[in-house]
Amino acid sequence: MSKLKIAIIGCGNIARSAHIPSYRQLPEECEIKYFCDIIKEKADKCVEDYGCGIAIEDYRDAINDPEVDAISVCTHNLMHKQISIEALHAGKHVLCEKPAARIYSEALEMQKAQHETGKVLSIGVVCRFHKAVEEVRRRIQAGELGEVYHVFINFRDHRSIPGLGGEFTTKAVSGGGVLIDWGVHRIDQVMYCLGDPDAVSVSAAAFSKLGCDIENYKYRYMWSEDTRDVNGTYDVDDSVTAMIRTTGPIISLEGAWAQNIEEKDQYLDFIGTEAGIRLNYCGNFKMFSVKDGEFVTEEWETPEHDMYLDEVKAFFHAIKTGEKTRAHIDYAIKTSKIMQGIYDSSDSKKEVIF
Ligand SMILES: NC(=O)c1ccc[n+]([C@@H]2O[C@H](COP(=O)([O-])OP(=O)(O)OC[C@H]3O[C@@H](n4cnc5c(N)ncnc54)[C@H](O)[C@@H]3O)[C@@H](O)[C@H]2O)c1
């Protein structure tokens, strides 16, 4: 098979920190033909920095090029659906950043396009490729925790609103705040560990509080600070609480980009009848049990690896074999459905039953 020709659509932070470096580590398998950004200088800068490719402003120039095999969609969430669907119908394989889309109905349209075209549509729910997550899934599926009946998802930070006033905090562009941005990873990796059960109902509340005073918001570090806009919009959730019933365990979720707590507090607890696991987000985990009348704590250290590279390798494997990646839209769609349920429950102040 000849080398896959790739187009990068959106040359911002995630493209430069994850997608482009991963493709460049696989020179035998692929080459980047286009760098596309509506801000042309960002595409030009990629050509200059990486010494390859052609800079373009219109993604259609890439998806209409018969030489292009696959694209990475690294734009803000508003454009995920449109670019992915057009690319799939143009015969391209798509690796689209998370979340699949702003709202569930858009994600469903993307899934439909994938089913119609048979091309690969993988979503950037990259934690599915983290080695610790893989091992937690293996242990749960092997029954090592007994019956897993309750999972706690906790991802709260003191001050971590990204690009305040910009695309991340403008609902029309992002679809939501901390739930869409961080919660998507946490919910999705729990779903993966649990074997992708179906959601049954959701009861939730989302709050938009600490980012509202854009000018006076105090922070130490800000992801995507270059997109910060003091005259911009802040109409998304900066914290969220939810209880999710599934065909498997109950999931309790607490999340915050910004909350008046002393420091970051993030973990996933998988509670089973035989053992429990506390998984640190993208880190190691500990497993707790009782053996021969003694309390036992096992610490599991994650081997060195690059989950973004593994995500791209899986994408290529799916292109070559037609096998589903573990981040296939058919799996990621379940997380979209839960997130929509959380927002709908918060808006209606009622439980949402699926
Ligand atoms: N997997 C992860 O862990 C992870 C981490 C961060 C961000 N993300 C996701 O990646 C996406 C981008 O986030 P980011 O932090 O890189 O944002 P960013 O603002 O740094 O980059 C987005 C880029 O897309 C460009 N763009 C917008 N519309 C375009 C269009 N129509 N055609 C071409 N380019 C266009 C923008 O000009 C910008 O350069 C978001 O969906 C975000 O949720 C994922």
The ligand as an SDF file (V2000), in Angstrom:
LIG
                    3D

 44 48  0  0  0  0  0  0  0  0999 V2000
   -7.8800   15.2300   22.5440 N   0  0  0  0  0  0  0  0  0  0  0  0
   -7.6020   16.1810   23.4260 C   0  0  0  0  0  0  0  0  0  0  0  0
   -7.1240   15.9190   24.5110 O   0  0  0  0  0  0  0  0  0  0  0  0
   -7.8800   17.6160   23.0360 C   0  0  0  0  0  0  0  0  0  0  0  0
   -7.1930   18.6340   23.6930 C   0  0  0  0  0  0  0  0  0  0  0  0
   -7.4540   19.9440   23.3010 C   0  0  0  0  0  0  0  0  0  0  0  0
   -8.3940   20.2270   22.3240 C   0  0  0  0  0  0  0  0  0  0  0  0
   -9.0760   19.1950   21.7180 N   0  0  0  0  0  0  0  0  0  0  0  0
  -10.1000   19.4810   20.6930 C   0  0  0  0  0  0  0  0  0  0  0  0
   -9.4370   19.9470   19.5230 O   0  0  0  0  0  0  0  0  0  0  0  0
  -10.2270   20.9240   18.8600 C   0  0  0  0  0  0  0  0  0  0  0  0
   -9.4020   22.1720   18.6580 C   0  0  0  0  0  0  0  0  0  0  0  0
   -8.9320   22.6280   19.8880 O   0  0  0  0  0  0  0  0  0  0  0  0
   -7.5860   23.5100   19.9770 P   0  0  0  0  0  0  0  0  0  0  0  0
   -7.2660   23.6460   21.4010 O   0  0  0  0  0  0  0  0  0  0  0  0
   -6.5570   22.9830   19.0490 O   0  0  0  0  0  0  0  0  0  0  0  0
   -8.1530   24.9120   19.4160 O   0  0  0  0  0  0  0  0  0  0  0  0
   -7.3530   26.0420   18.6320 P   0  0  0  0  0  0  0  0  0  0  0  0
   -8.2150   27.2530   18.6680 O   0  0  0  0  0  0  0  0  0  0  0  0
   -5.9680   26.1390   19.1480 O   0  0  0  0  0  0  0  0  0  0  0  0
   -7.2660   25.4940   17.1230 O   0  0  0  0  0  0  0  0  0  0  0  0
   -8.3600   25.4100   16.2570 C   0  0  0  0  0  0  0  0  0  0  0  0
   -7.9080   25.9000   14.8830 C   0  0  0  0  0  0  0  0  0  0  0  0
   -8.9420   25.6350   13.9230 O   0  0  0  0  0  0  0  0  0  0  0  0
   -8.9540   26.7210   12.9920 C   0  0  0  0  0  0  0  0  0  0  0  0
  -10.2240   26.7080   12.2670 N   0  0  0  0  0  0  0  0  0  0  0  0
  -11.4340   27.1110   12.6860 C   0  0  0  0  0  0  0  0  0  0  0  0
  -12.3640   26.9240   11.7240 N   0  0  0  0  0  0  0  0  0  0  0  0
  -11.7210   26.3670   10.6730 C   0  0  0  0  0  0  0  0  0  0  0  0
  -12.1290   25.9410    9.3840 C   0  0  0  0  0  0  0  0  0  0  0  0
  -13.3990   26.0630    8.9760 N   0  0  0  0  0  0  0  0  0  0  0  0
  -11.2040   25.4330    8.5450 N   0  0  0  0  0  0  0  0  0  0  0  0
   -9.9020   25.3140    8.9490 C   0  0  0  0  0  0  0  0  0  0  0  0
   -9.4570   25.7170   10.1650 N   0  0  0  0  0  0  0  0  0  0  0  0
  -10.3490   26.2340   11.0190 C   0  0  0  0  0  0  0  0  0  0  0  0
   -8.7240   27.9220   13.8760 C   0  0  0  0  0  0  0  0  0  0  0  0
   -8.3160   29.0660   13.1230 O   0  0  0  0  0  0  0  0  0  0  0  0
   -7.6590   27.4050   14.8360 C   0  0  0  0  0  0  0  0  0  0  0  0
   -6.3510   27.6460   14.3360 O   0  0  0  0  0  0  0  0  0  0  0  0
  -11.4690   21.1350   19.7290 C   0  0  0  0  0  0  0  0  0  0  0  0
  -12.5160   20.3700   19.2090 O   0  0  0  0  0  0  0  0  0  0  0  0
  -11.0670   20.5760   21.0930 C   0  0  0  0  0  0  0  0  0  0  0  0
  -12.1650   20.0500   21.8200 O   0  0  0  0  0  0  0  0  0  0  0  0
   -8.8130   17.9230   22.0540 C   0  0  0  0  0  0  0  0  0  0  0  0
  1  2  1  0
  2  3  2  0
  2  4  1  0
  4  5  1  0
  4 44  2  0
  5  6  2  0
  6  7  1  0
  7  8  2  0
  8  9  1  0
  8 44  1  0
  9 10  1  0
  9 42  1  0
 10 11  1  0
 11 12  1  0
 11 40  1  0
 12 13  1  0
 13 14  1  0
 14 15  2  0
 14 16  1  0
 14 17  1  0
 17 18  1  0
 18 19  2  0
 18 20  1  0
 18 21  1  0
 21 22  1  0
 22 23  1  0
 23 24  1  0
 23 38  1  0
 24 25  1  0
 25 26  1  0
 25 36  1  0
 26 27  1  0
 26 35  1  0
 27 28  2  0
 28 29  1  0
 29 30  1  0
 29 35  2  0
 30 31  1  0
 30 32  2  0
 32 33  1  0
 33 34  2  0
 34 35  1  0
 36 37  1  0
 36 38  1  0
 38 39  1  0
 40 41  1  0
 40 42  1  0
 42 43  1  0
M  CHG  2   8   1  16  -1
M  END
$$$$
